[in-house]
Amino acid sequence: MILGKTAFVDLTAGTVRIEDTPEELVRSFLGGRGANMAYLHRLLPPGADPLGPENVLIFGCGLLTGYPAPSSGRMNISAKSPESGILGDANMGGFFPAELRKAGFDRLVITGRSPESVYLYACGGALELRSAAAYSGLDAWQTQVALDDDLGGGVRTAAIGYAGENLVRFACIMNGHKNAAGRGGMGAVMGSKRLKAVVARGEGAPPCHDREALLERRRELNAYLHASKVIEVMGRLGTPLLYDNHVRVGALRTKNSQLNQWTSDLDAHHVEEQVERMVACAGCSVHCRHVNKQGGEGPEFVTLGLMGANCGLENVVDLIEINNLCNDLGLDTSSAGTLIPWAMELYQRGIIDDELTGGPLEWGDVPAIKQLLLDIAGRRGFGDVLAESTQTLAQGTLPAEARDYLIAIKNLPQSDPHDVRYIKSFALAEAVSSRGADHLRNRPTLDIMGLADEIRMAVYGEETVAAPTSYETKEIVVEWSENIFATIDSLGMCRFVCRGWNSPKLLSYPEFSELIQSAVGLEVTPDQLEDVARRVLDLERVINMREGVTRADDTLPRRYFEDPLPLGPSQGHHIDRTEFEALLTRYYRRRGWDDEGVPTPERVAEIEACTRAASPVGGSSPAPVGRS
């Protein structure tokens, strides 16, 4: 089996240790998100300060990242989250992940804190630590351009902007104009370590077990994918196509979820008028990303919903300018698009006033939103309060009643523009997501497609209730979605080409098995891949339990339980507490956890044994790294 390299970087000491990625680790966790969790479990001290040198920051390529497999250009970046205080993990596409693999590395495990601003340079299986003093204060895109110029071109860079340097708790790591490791404040972790960027220069394709077989299978699978209607539409409109559906159903978070429908002026066709061309990430033929006429990329559906409808914006040009500003500053639009509307509602209700905000905070005020984003990134005035994200509540900066209006779970602002009061499986998925309120962990999109009984049976392997408003059997669809998404993240593939995200067909475990065998020579069955997924999810639960997560944290914002939806076909729907608690218990039991959400001692011992391979073995002496 082909194994790559893992680098252990101690920024405090200025040393690097490079080791073979352990075969046992690959068999147990594949790569990407899965392997990152193993390293995080072994190396992160429980109770660590997320912004302290003891936090562990991991850049992990998926097992297939950089190989000629369909849409295999993604990676996960993991640490303890400074935003939520629990498991932090963000997925990123673009071109940097594949370039890091081609530069010779599966994974970078970064500890400590540099005494000065630095960047890491990966090339030809070697890793150097270099001064980043010249790039301090630059935004994320400026940093990438400057590094490419200074290094003679041809590099790919993951960088933080002004927000990451200032330790904004929801700062992103950016590569390209739009590709973000956005969730959980991984950019703030980089900033706390004084790590401005990671730069990769690839030198040819990574070693491959059977390249001809892999290339042939990719051709076949790409042809199959492009026969799908959803892939064709994604390549033409991208994720904004989801906006229309949410408005029509009445499930779009609007004005901090006080409303659930908004203007059609932000729909995909209005976005399309502002697009120069569509582009793709490495290894992808879908081309779902927009290059917009304002000089950036995007917006995605998340930004349309949260920085648009949720903030009361109505003009798509204004929205694109705000989208580009967030990307340049390195701010997660999911958190910004939840926290700013939260503050707007608090202002609307008189819970906060001009004395705290420094002036009016009104719905749809574009100049005020832009200035607030700049102030958040620069930690000025009221921006400094919101830069703390949900942690500002624990610090007592806002009145206690402000919590009643916060749309967050496990202290992570909700990433999805979808209001989950209508579709009950979405509500469970948000509540149990291992990194907090986040749809990319387990969103059971198939539950809203009205699929025939026989199709649902083929997907889930057992009978499920079709009605999205029913609580019955929704534990089945959420567990299934979690499992396949964990597998996809561990492989470094994109959800858009995989079963369960937008289609009941597309790629699934049998195709994954074939691609893995051709790429790295690992023979793994579809059932074994599902076992890997369960292992990853159980491990994430163990990591979160160490940080104090209990059943009480697997819940929803107050508004979702107590305030019925006011508009459209979903009018009157809310989440019934009794039904929800019964559904949560059924979900735990499917996972093999007890009724408090705790895996059995035997299971904990089993998965912890699998993480032992994630400890550095010391096969080579630490190499001092010059600070040039």
Secondary structure, 3 states (H helix, E strand, C coil): CCCCEEEEEECCCCEEEEEECCHHHHHHHCCHHHHHHHHHHHHCCCCCCCCCCCCCEEEEECCCCCCCCCCCCCEEEEEECCCCCCEEEEEECCCHHHHHHHCCCCEEEEECCCCCCEEEEEECCEEEEEECHHHCCCCHHHHHHHHHHHCCCCCEEEECCHHHHCCCCCECEEECCCEEECCCCHHHHHHHCCEEEEEEECCCCCCCCCHHHHHHHHHHHHHHHHCCHHHHHHHHHCCCHHHHHHHHHCCECECCCCECCCCHHHCHHHHHCCEEEEECCCCCCCCCEEEECCCCECCCHHHHHHHHHHHCCCCHHHHHHHHHHHHHHCECHHHHHHHHHHHHHHHHCCCCCHHHHCCCCCCCCHHHHHHHHHHHHHCCCHHHHHHCCCHHHHCCCCCHHHHHHCCEECCEECCCCECCCCCHHHHHHHHHCCCCCCCCCCCCHHHHCCCCHHHHHHHHCCCCCCCCCCCCCHHHHHHHHHHHHHHHHHHCCCHHHECCCCCCCCECHHHHHHHHHHHHCCCCCHHHHHHHHHHHHHHHHHHHHHCCCCHHHCCCCHHHHHCCCCCCCCCCCCCCHHHHHHHHHHHHHHHCECCCCCECHHHHHHHHHHHHHHCCCCCCCCEECCCC
